[in-house]
Amino acid sequence: MYFSKYHAKKLDTPDGKFDSKKEYQRWCELKLMEKAGQIKDLKRQVKYEILPKYELNGKKIRGISYVADFVYEKNGSKIVEDCKGFRTPVYKIKKKMFESKYQIELKES
Protein backbone atom coordinates (compact mmCIF):
# COMPACT_ATOMS: atom_id res chain seq x y z
CA MET A 1 0.00 0.00 0.00
CA TYR A 2 1.30 3.48 -0.82
CA PHE A 3 -0.08 7.03 -0.91
CA SER A 4 -0.88 9.41 -3.76
CA LYS A 5 -0.34 13.15 -3.66
CA TYR A 6 -3.94 13.56 -2.38
CA HIS A 7 -3.32 11.02 0.42
CA ALA A 8 -5.46 8.29 -1.12
CA LYS A 9 -4.12 4.86 -0.28
CA LYS A 10 -3.10 3.09 -3.48
CA LEU A 11 -3.78 -0.63 -3.53
CA ASP A 12 -2.12 -3.57 -5.22
CA THR A 13 -4.76 -6.32 -5.50
CA PRO A 14 -5.17 -9.60 -7.41
CA ASP A 15 -7.36 -7.57 -9.83
CA GLY A 16 -4.56 -5.07 -10.46
CA LYS A 17 -3.41 -1.73 -9.09
CA PHE A 18 -5.95 0.85 -7.95
CA ASP A 19 -5.45 4.51 -7.12
CA SER A 20 -7.66 4.34 -4.03
CA LYS A 21 -9.68 2.04 -1.82
CA LYS A 22 -12.81 3.74 -3.15
CA GLU A 23 -11.84 2.91 -6.74
CA TYR A 24 -11.20 -0.75 -5.83
CA GLN A 25 -14.55 -1.01 -4.01
CA ARG A 26 -16.33 0.40 -7.05
CA TRP A 27 -14.52 -2.11 -9.29
CA CYS A 28 -15.75 -4.94 -7.06
CA GLU A 29 -19.34 -3.59 -7.25
CA LEU A 30 -19.15 -3.32 -11.03
CA LYS A 31 -17.75 -6.84 -11.35
CA LEU A 32 -20.71 -8.17 -9.34
CA MET A 33 -23.12 -6.18 -11.52
CA GLU A 34 -21.50 -7.65 -14.64
CA LYS A 35 -21.75 -11.17 -13.23
CA ALA A 36 -25.45 -10.55 -12.47
CA GLY A 37 -26.03 -9.37 -16.06
CA GLN A 38 -26.85 -5.77 -15.10
CA ILE A 39 -23.91 -4.40 -17.11
CA LYS A 40 -21.57 -5.82 -19.75
CA ASP A 41 -18.16 -5.24 -21.39
CA LEU A 42 -16.61 -3.88 -18.18
CA LYS A 43 -13.12 -2.43 -18.72
CA ARG A 44 -10.62 -0.52 -16.56
CA GLN A 45 -8.24 2.33 -17.35
CA VAL A 46 -9.51 3.11 -20.85
CA LYS A 47 -7.53 5.86 -22.57
CA TYR A 48 -9.28 8.53 -24.67
CA GLU A 49 -7.48 11.11 -26.78
CA ILE A 50 -9.00 14.52 -26.16
CA LEU A 51 -6.46 16.60 -28.08
CA PRO A 52 -4.15 15.02 -30.64
CA LYS A 53 -0.43 15.79 -30.73
CA TYR A 54 0.53 18.54 -33.14
CA GLU A 55 3.43 20.61 -34.34
CA LEU A 56 3.75 24.39 -34.02
CA ASN A 57 6.67 26.37 -35.42
CA GLY A 58 8.70 23.19 -35.72
CA LYS A 59 8.07 22.23 -32.11
CA LYS A 60 6.26 18.97 -31.35
CA ILE A 61 3.45 19.41 -28.83
CA ARG A 62 2.25 16.39 -26.90
CA GLY A 63 -1.46 15.54 -27.08
CA ILE A 64 -3.82 15.40 -24.12
CA SER A 65 -5.45 12.17 -23.00
CA TYR A 66 -8.00 11.25 -20.39
CA VAL A 67 -7.94 7.80 -18.75
CA ALA A 68 -11.34 6.64 -17.54
CA ASP A 69 -11.38 4.45 -14.45
CA PHE A 70 -14.23 2.28 -15.79
CA VAL A 71 -16.11 1.84 -19.05
CA TYR A 72 -19.09 -0.48 -19.47
CA GLU A 73 -22.41 -0.88 -21.22
CA LYS A 74 -25.72 -0.57 -19.38
CA ASN A 75 -29.10 -0.82 -21.09
CA GLY A 76 -27.47 -0.35 -24.49
CA SER A 77 -25.62 2.84 -23.47
CA LYS A 78 -21.89 3.30 -23.01
CA ILE A 79 -21.05 4.48 -19.49
CA VAL A 80 -17.71 6.15 -18.78
CA GLU A 81 -17.05 6.48 -15.07
CA ASP A 82 -14.40 8.12 -12.94
CA CYS A 83 -14.01 7.39 -9.24
CA LYS A 84 -13.23 10.75 -7.66
CA GLY A 85 -12.30 11.71 -4.15
CA PHE A 86 -11.00 15.15 -5.15
CA ARG A 87 -11.84 17.06 -8.35
CA THR A 88 -8.68 18.89 -9.42
CA PRO A 89 -8.81 21.89 -11.76
CA VAL A 90 -7.07 19.78 -14.46
CA TYR A 91 -9.67 17.03 -14.06
CA LYS A 92 -12.51 19.55 -14.43
CA ILE A 93 -11.04 20.83 -17.72
CA LYS A 94 -10.39 17.31 -19.06
CA LYS A 95 -13.95 16.31 -18.14
CA LYS A 96 -15.38 19.18 -20.20
CA MET A 97 -13.07 18.41 -23.14
CA PHE A 98 -13.94 14.69 -23.01
CA GLU A 99 -17.71 15.32 -22.86
CA SER A 100 -17.50 17.84 -25.70
CA LYS A 101 -15.48 15.57 -28.00
CA TYR A 102 -17.19 12.23 -27.30
CA GLN A 103 -20.69 13.49 -26.40
CA ILE A 104 -20.77 11.09 -23.44
CA GLU A 105 -21.52 12.33 -19.94
CA LEU A 106 -18.68 11.42 -17.61
CA LYS A 107 -20.22 9.78 -14.56
CA GLU A 108 -18.48 10.39 -11.24
CA SER A 109 -18.67 7.91 -8.39
N, C-alpha and C positions, 0 to 999 in steps of 0.2 A: 504494500500500500504506500502511496506517495501523494504529495499535495500539489495542486495547481496554483497558479498565481492568485486565484480567488478563494483559496483555502478549501476547495472541494477535494475530498479524498478520492484519488484515482484508484481503480481496482483492476487487478489482473485475475480473471476468472477462467473457468474451462470454456466459456463462450467467447472469450477474447478480452481485450482491454477496454475499459470504460472510463470516461472522464469524471464520473461521479457515481456515488451510490444511487442517487435518484435515477440516473440514466440506466444503470443496470437493472433496477427494479422495474422501470418502464419496459425494458427489453423482455424481462421475464413475463410481464403482463401480456405484452404483444405476442410472445411465443405461445402462451396459453390460448389467446384469442385465435391465433392461426390454427392451432391444433383442434380447437372447437369449431372451426369453419366460419368464424365471424369475419376474418380477414384472410387475405392470401398474398403470396409473393412478397413476404416480409424480407427486407434487406436493411443492412446497417452501413453507415458511413458512405453514402452515395454522393459522389462529387458532381456538381453542376457548374458549368462555366457561365459566369454572369457578365464578364467582359473579356473578349479575346485579347491575346497578346498583339502588340502592334509596334510599328517603328515610327519614330518621329525625329526628323533631322539626323538620321543615321544612328540614332540611339534606340536600342531594343527595350521596349517597355513590357514588363511581365503582365499577364492577364490577371483577372480577379476571379476566384472560384469560391463557391459556398459548398460546404460539406454537410449534408443533412444527416442527423443522427439516425433517423428511421424513414423508410419509404415502404408503403404497402398499398394494397387495393382493398377498398371497403365499399360494398354495394355498387361496384362498377366504377368507382371514382378513385383516382390516384391521390393518396394522402402523403404529404411530406411533413415530417414532424421533427421538431428540435426540442430537446429536453433542456430547459433553461433554469438556472438558479439566479443568474445575474445577466441582465440585458445590457451589454456594452454599447457604446455609441457606434462602433464598427459593425456590430451585429445588427443594429437597427437599420443602418444604411444598406448592408448586404441583404437584409430581409426585403426591403423595399425594391431593390434592384432585382432580386430573384422573382418576387411576385409580379413585377412589371414584365420581365422577360418571358417567364414561363406561364403566366396567367393561372397560377396555382396558389391558393392561400397557404401560407406557411403556418402550420398548427404548432402551438407551443404547449408543452406539458411540464 
